[in-house]
Amino acid sequence: MYSLCCISSSLANDGHKFQTMTWHRFSQLDRDVAVATVSARTLNNIRVTYKILTQCAERGWHYRVSSNLFPLLTYNVANLKLVDYPDYIDIMAALADCASVVRDKGVRISCHPDQFNVLASMGKPQVDKSIKELNHHGWLMDQLGGRRDYRCPINIHVNNTKGEPSEIAARFMSNLAKCDESVRSRLVVENEDKGIWTPKLLLQHFNLPITYDNLHHKCLPDGLSHSQAFKLCYKSWMRGGYFKPLFHYSESHPDKTNPRSHADMPTGLPYEAFSMPVDYDIELKSKDAAIEAFASL
């Protein structure tokens, strides 16, 4: 099954868009006005999420939740608390509406926190910031009705090359243990397009499910064929039980020299080896239009 990533292009074209707020803009406003503004934008974002979840349910898709629904909430300098928002009750009600779609319609949800989340960092401030951000995502997955297991994965990169792989993995797992259960029960790691963390190396050093990204494997090969890497990552989702893998699919942009640049639309179908059932986050830039295009391929 296909999973829409963050934005519905068709809904955005109809005016249903996410809203953000920079710290620079926030700090220029009177505090009460700034909080009211970020509160209203957060409420808008949850309501847009509800519309996207409804769209996904209608089309038989899953959904990767945007990581930017709560502008500045986890930014320490802003000193924001959700319960202080003027729209707090409406925000929580909107989250409950989203959860009803997830549970009643069987929409699988996931999230992919930003690259600055580096649990293997050697710097305490960076680790503390990552733990806070990941705990927020764990809380959000709870509020949206996601199960506390790998059916509702929180996917991040290791994103660190300082030290031997075993040392990096030990730092990562030690800091993961400091996260809330809402994170520990869901966290998975992904093969990367730069650095060292290929499917083969991840399997050697992490006892976690591995999200296979076909484009990343193309950009950072490890001697394994596409089918070998796919199968290796697939088996990692059987650790401690069985959970249907959620992998990533994209293609290189045909008109750009950097193979890491994502194409707008597909030219082929996601690979499913050995009749293995897999869900795919579709990371093509045209979003819902790209998913719909698979039907004609």
URKACOR-V936682 format. One record per residue. RES is the residue in one letter. PSI is psi in radians with two decimals (NA if undefined). Layout:
# URKACOR-V936682
((RES	PSI) (RES	PSI))
This chain:
# URKACOR-V936682
((M	2.57) (Y	2.63) (S	2.22) (L	2.37) (C	1.80) (C	-1.00) (I	2.35) (S	1.97) (S	-0.68) (S	-0.73) (L	-0.68) (A	-0.68) (N	-0.42) (D	0.09) (G	0.02) (H	1.52) (K	2.65) (F	2.63) (Q	2.49) (T	-3.09) (M	2.24) (T	2.74) (W	-0.63) (H	-0.82) (R	-0.77) (F	-0.80) (S	-0.29) (Q	-0.31) (L	2.75) (D	2.48) (R	-0.80) (D	-0.71) (V	-0.71) (A	-0.78) (V	-0.74) (A	-0.65) (T	-0.82) (V	-0.55) (S	-0.83) (A	-0.66) (R	-0.62) (T	-0.78) (L	-0.77) (N	-0.77) (N	-0.68) (I	-0.65) (R	-0.64) (V	-0.69) (T	-0.72) (Y	-0.75) (K	-0.70) (I	-0.75) (L	-0.70) (T	-0.74) (Q	-0.79) (C	-0.73) (A	-0.72) (E	-0.56) (R	-0.01) (G	0.53) (W	2.86) (H	-3.09) (Y	2.25) (R	2.03) (V	2.42) (S	2.50) (S	0.10) (N	0.61) (L	-0.42) (F	1.39) (P	2.24) (L	-0.01) (L	-0.63) (T	0.13) (Y	1.94) (N	-0.68) (V	-0.56) (A	-0.48) (N	0.91) (L	2.55) (K	2.24) (L	-0.65) (V	-0.29) (D	-0.10) (Y	2.42) (P	-0.51) (D	0.33) (Y	-0.85) (I	-0.74) (D	-0.63) (I	-0.81) (M	-0.63) (A	-0.69) (A	-0.65) (L	-0.70) (A	-0.65) (D	-0.73) (C	-0.77) (A	-0.60) (S	-0.63) (V	-0.79) (V	-0.81) (R	-0.78) (D	-0.56) (K	-0.09) (G	0.60) (V	2.10) (R	2.24) (I	2.68) (S	3.07) (C	2.81) (H	1.42) (P	2.70) (D	2.88) (Q	-0.32) (F	-0.15) (N	1.78) (V	1.60) (L	-0.38) (A	0.13) (S	2.63) (M	-0.03) (G	2.21) (K	-0.78) (P	-0.70) (Q	-0.73) (V	-0.78) (D	-0.73) (K	-0.71) (S	-0.77) (I	-0.75) (K	-0.77) (E	-0.75) (L	-0.68) (N	-0.64) (H	-0.75) (H	-0.64) (G	-0.76) (W	-0.77) (L	-0.74) (M	-0.65) (D	-0.84) (Q	-0.52) (L	0.08) (G	0.24) (G	2.47) (R	2.64) (R	1.17) (D	-2.98) (Y	0.04) (R	-0.31) (C	1.18) (P	2.51) (I	1.96) (N	2.20) (I	2.92) (H	2.67) (V	-0.81) (N	0.71) (N	2.40) (T	0.28) (K	1.78) (G	3.14) (E	2.62) (P	-0.69) (S	-0.64) (E	-0.73) (I	-0.80) (A	-0.67) (A	-0.72) (R	-0.77) (F	-0.90) (M	-0.59) (S	-0.72) (N	-0.53) (L	-0.63) (A	-0.33) (K	-0.16) (C	2.85) (D	2.77) (E	-0.54) (S	-0.39) (V	-0.85) (R	-0.60) (S	-0.17) (R	-0.28) (L	2.29) (V	2.80) (V	2.73) (E	2.45) (N	2.54) (E	2.85) (D	-0.11) (K	2.82) (G	-2.27) (I	-0.24) (W	1.44) (T	2.95) (P	-0.76) (K	-0.79) (L	-0.67) (L	-0.75) (L	-0.59) (Q	-0.49) (H	-0.12) (F	2.29) (N	0.94) (L	2.72) (P	2.51) (I	2.16) (T	2.05) (Y	2.15) (D	1.97) (N	-0.66) (L	-0.65) (H	-0.68) (H	-0.60) (K	-0.71) (C	-0.47) (L	1.32) (P	2.78) (D	0.37) (G	-0.18) (L	2.52) (S	2.94) (H	-0.83) (S	-0.64) (Q	-0.76) (A	-0.72) (F	-0.87) (K	-0.68) (L	-0.83) (C	-0.66) (Y	-0.79) (K	-0.47) (S	-0.35) (W	0.02) (M	0.05) (R	2.10) (G	0.41) (G	-2.85) (Y	2.29) (F	2.35) (K	2.15) (P	2.61) (L	1.86) (F	3.01) (H	2.44) (Y	2.30) (S	3.10) (E	2.69) (S	2.51) (H	2.23) (P	-0.34) (D	0.18) (K	2.56) (T	-0.45) (N	2.02) (P	-0.26) (R	-0.26) (S	2.21) (H	2.45) (A	2.82) (D	-0.79) (M	2.75) (P	2.66) (T	-0.18) (G	-3.11) (L	2.64) (P	2.52) (Y	2.28) (E	1.73) (A	2.61) (F	0.48) (S	0.58) (M	2.26) (P	2.24) (V	2.49) (D	2.60) (Y	2.16) (D	2.12) (I	1.93) (E	0.41) (L	2.56) (K	-0.38) (S	0.07) (K	-2.07) (D	-0.57) (A	-0.62) (A	-0.72) (I	-0.74) (E	-0.49) (A	-0.40) (F	-0.49) (A	-0.43) (S	0.02) (L	NA))
